Amino acid sequence: MRPEAGAPHPAGHPARAGMRAAVIHRYGGPEEFRTETVPEPVAGPGQALIDVTLAGLNYADLHCRTGEYARYPLPAVLGADVVGRRRADGRRVAALLRSGGGYAEVARVEQAFTVEVPDGVGDEQALALLEQGATAYGALTLAGRLRPGEAVAVTAAAGGVGHLVVQLARELGAGRVVGLASTPEKRAFVRSLGADRTLDPGDPGLAGRLAESGGVDLFVDSVGGPVLRAGLAALAPFGRLLSVGARGGPEDVFSVDELADRSAGLLAFWLEQVLADRVLFAGIAGRLFELAAQGRLVARIDRTVPLTGVAGAHRALAARETMGKVLVDVRRED
Ligand SMILES: NC(=O)c1ccc[n+]([C@@H]2O[C@H](COP(=O)([O-])OP(=O)(O)OC[C@H]3O[C@@H](n4cnc5c(N)ncnc54)[C@H](OP(=O)(O)O)[C@@H]3O)[C@@H](O)[C@H]2O)c1
């Protein structure tokens, strides 16, 4: 049944019409998702409505669901990236949502965080490349300042961000690329992307193996803890540790002395700084789409689930079962 006009929307906006969405009514586990008909959002100044084709999962969604990351007003629709048609002009666009709303048939997006998708790039690729690709590209270039010939290592190398870091490091002229991934299947996938070597993050000799062949110039980490420590131990002189998402545990705190031991740099990257600069964001998205259209950057789609499958997809992401990007087909009826 469609809700009455004027009924409150999960994001607090007046209703216009009904749409299906995966909604949480309280913070908690994946079992909190309900597929419901809720009022459509309404676009304000600088915003647009998108008739969503596909929504994406991102690791941060797991923390949004538990309320540890961003606490959206409840009931809430999560989801940080979508691709679809902009209602105002019918253009095919992809967009990043900074306060959820992606797991739905209609999303309200900021025009500033929206990019048109060129004909040569399909919906799946565009969506898989926007949040995770801009993170991978921004981390390597803006924060990591990767120089041709440098050795790069990346954790969660089969993941949504990681598998793009591997490919982009190659594209940007890295000398040696090492991917860390937790299963033989993931490591085979990472090698198929062009990594020179793969390692198991659980290997007790990880630091020593990373240090072979001259060490690591740029260690891109999204895991933290002992793996980040191994990355520091394996840095080449003047090497850089670059965090795109460490968990902030006690092992992630470094002293200046530890860094000075090898004149190391400690860096962090957050996509928010890219999004603050519309020209920069559009430029990076354009570059990623160009590489995709040329077949030089290929995002792997792990699975595509219907709205009713969002809970299962969250479970799979948390259980480290996924490789590449997880998508939600918001119009699939099963
Ligand atoms: N800085 C930014 O602006 C920004 C933007 C987007 C994403 N990120 C961060 O980038 C990272 C990757 O995001 P993603 O969406 O692409 O996720 P993802 O890499 O596809 O999935 C997470 C991966 O992390 C690894 N992992 C290591 N320890 C884990 C644990 N205890 N529990 C679960 N997974 C663990 C797993 O790979 P293995 O099993 O192979 O270890 C897992 O597959 C996240 O930390 C995310 O927050 C940062």
Ligand as a Chemical Component Dictionary entry (heavy atoms), coordinates in Angstrom:
data_LIG
# 
_chem_comp.id                   LIG 
_chem_comp.type                 NON-POLYMER 
_chem_comp.pdbx_formal_charge   0 
_chem_comp.three_letter_code    LIG 
# 
loop_
_chem_comp_atom.comp_id 
_chem_comp_atom.atom_id 
_chem_comp_atom.alt_atom_id 
_chem_comp_atom.type_symbol 
_chem_comp_atom.charge 
_chem_comp_atom.model_Cartn_x 
_chem_comp_atom.model_Cartn_y 
_chem_comp_atom.model_Cartn_z 
_chem_comp_atom.pdbx_ordinal 
LIG N1  N1  N 0  39.002 6.986   2.984  1  
LIG C1  C1  C 0  37.876 7.016   2.281  2  
LIG O1  O1  O 0  37.403 8.076   1.877  3  
LIG C2  C2  C 0  37.211 5.721   1.973  4  
LIG C3  C3  C 0  36.226 5.638   0.981  5  
LIG C4  C4  C 0  35.670 4.378   0.688  6  
LIG C5  C5  C 0  36.107 3.272   1.417  7  
LIG N2  N2  N 1  37.035 3.421   2.385  8  
LIG C6  C6  C 0  37.514 2.288   3.179  9  
LIG O2  O2  O 0  38.137 1.370   2.308  10 
LIG C7  C7  C 0  38.018 0.064   2.883  11 
LIG C8  C8  C 0  37.486 -0.880  1.823  12 
LIG O3  O3  O 0  36.120 -0.578  1.583  13 
LIG P1  P1  P 0  35.279 -1.474  0.570  14 
LIG O4  O4  O 0  33.891 -0.947  0.606  15 
LIG O5  O5  O -1 35.998 -1.554  -0.705 16 
LIG O6  O6  O 0  35.282 -2.895  1.314  17 
LIG P2  P2  P 0  36.003 -4.247  0.838  18 
LIG O7  O7  O 0  37.479 -3.992  0.741  19 
LIG O8  O8  O 0  35.315 -4.765  -0.355 20 
LIG O9  O9  O 0  35.695 -5.231  2.027  21 
LIG C9  C9  C 0  36.436 -5.240  3.197  22 
LIG C10 C10 C 0  37.669 -6.172  3.112  23 
LIG O10 O10 O 0  38.520 -5.859  4.211  24 
LIG C11 C11 C 0  39.267 -6.996  4.559  25 
LIG N3  N3  N 0  39.260 -7.175  6.004  26 
LIG C12 C12 C 0  40.342 -7.213  6.783  27 
LIG N4  N4  N 0  40.013 -7.390  8.052  28 
LIG C13 C13 C 0  38.669 -7.478  8.105  29 
LIG C14 C14 C 0  37.741 -7.689  9.159  30 
LIG N5  N5  N 0  38.129 -7.838  10.430 31 
LIG N6  N6  N 0  36.437 -7.724  8.853  32 
LIG C15 C15 C 0  36.015 -7.564  7.579  33 
LIG N7  N7  N 0  36.859 -7.369  6.545  34 
LIG C16 C16 C 0  38.189 -7.328  6.805  35 
LIG C17 C17 C 0  38.636 -8.187  3.838  36 
LIG O11 O11 O 0  39.538 -8.594  2.799  37 
LIG P3  P3  P 0  40.560 -9.821  3.116  38 
LIG O12 O12 O 0  39.683 -10.932 3.611  39 
LIG O13 O13 O 0  41.202 -10.115 1.827  40 
LIG O14 O14 O 0  41.504 -9.305  4.170  41 
LIG C18 C18 C 0  37.350 -7.634  3.268  42 
LIG O15 O15 O 0  36.965 -8.277  2.093  43 
LIG C19 C19 C 0  37.120 0.200   4.113  44 
LIG O16 O16 O 0  37.950 0.301   5.254  45 
LIG C20 C20 C 0  36.401 1.503   3.855  46 
LIG O17 O17 O 0  35.949 2.112   5.032  47 
LIG C21 C21 C 0  37.593 4.619   2.672  48 
# 
loop_
_chem_comp_bond.comp_id 
_chem_comp_bond.atom_id_1 
_chem_comp_bond.atom_id_2 
_chem_comp_bond.value_order 
_chem_comp_bond.pdbx_ordinal 
LIG N1  C1  SING 1  
LIG C1  O1  DOUB 2  
LIG C1  C2  SING 3  
LIG C2  C3  SING 4  
LIG C2  C21 DOUB 5  
LIG C3  C4  DOUB 6  
LIG C4  C5  SING 7  
LIG C5  N2  DOUB 8  
LIG N2  C6  SING 9  
LIG N2  C21 SING 10 
LIG C6  O2  SING 11 
LIG C6  C20 SING 12 
LIG O2  C7  SING 13 
LIG C7  C8  SING 14 
LIG C7  C19 SING 15 
LIG C8  O3  SING 16 
LIG O3  P1  SING 17 
LIG P1  O4  DOUB 18 
LIG P1  O5  SING 19 
LIG P1  O6  SING 20 
LIG O6  P2  SING 21 
LIG P2  O7  DOUB 22 
LIG P2  O8  SING 23 
LIG P2  O9  SING 24 
LIG O9  C9  SING 25 
LIG C9  C10 SING 26 
LIG C10 O10 SING 27 
LIG C10 C18 SING 28 
LIG O10 C11 SING 29 
LIG C11 N3  SING 30 
LIG C11 C17 SING 31 
LIG N3  C12 SING 32 
LIG N3  C16 SING 33 
LIG C12 N4  DOUB 34 
LIG N4  C13 SING 35 
LIG C13 C14 SING 36 
LIG C13 C16 DOUB 37 
LIG C14 N5  SING 38 
LIG C14 N6  DOUB 39 
LIG N6  C15 SING 40 
LIG C15 N7  DOUB 41 
LIG N7  C16 SING 42 
LIG C17 O11 SING 43 
LIG C17 C18 SING 44 
LIG O11 P3  SING 45 
LIG P3  O12 DOUB 46 
LIG P3  O13 SING 47 
LIG P3  O14 SING 48 
LIG C18 O15 SING 49 
LIG C19 O16 SING 50 
LIG C19 C20 SING 51 
LIG C20 O17 SING 52 
# 
